[in-house]
């Protein structure tokens, strides 16, 4: 056991370099209250602290694509992924496009083509399966690129492969708990970046919506701290990207 000592403060480029993932990797980004809730009153926003917001934006800044479940996209009123000027410059120096697209996973396609997430400069993606309702799929194809992954349900491994084929190998999954549980259960999650907020939320949904067949080991990569918030980065079952 050892005490984690404070180090020098990190500026934004330093954070981008610290969190830059391997070219083919899947990372989860979540915030939890100190008593383990992933949301309060249906949203994760009440749990987010200033430090969490900085790392949240950092994870997006270094990602090729932001992956989210349809329920979370609706509950959190997702819009296009904003990227500040400093992050766009950092991305440009590495040959990456200015902004990552949003990819929404949905089997039922219960999404309104008029939602905010379909209004940005970067065309989003809808990840669904062949059995999805044809009329809804056609309507959403007007505002997003539709990716078919699986027959009766969304095959997450096929979905990630399809994203990688589009050059979107650095995947940031922002939830919700069902999608994250699906990635962990299928052995597809490489890394988990979790903010532990110094807040109590009481009863609320946890990080994963389903039980796993067995506990999955995590390996600590680093810990950051600011004003009581702990920013934890774990490799899932080994090294990031392995």
Buried (B, 14 or more C-beta within 10 A) or exposed (E): EEEEEEEEEBEBEEBBEBBBBBEEBBBBBBBBBBEBBBBBEEEBBBBBBEBBBBBBBBBBBBBBBBBBBBBBBBBBEBBBBEBEEEBBEBBEEEEBBEBBBBBBBBBEBEBEEEBEBBEBEBEBBBBBBEBBBEEBBEBBEEBBBBBBBBEEBBBBEBBBEBBBEBEBBBBBBBBBBBBBBBBBBEEBBBBBBBBBBEBEBEEBBEBBBEEEEEEBEBEEBEEBBBEEBBBBBBBBBEEBBE
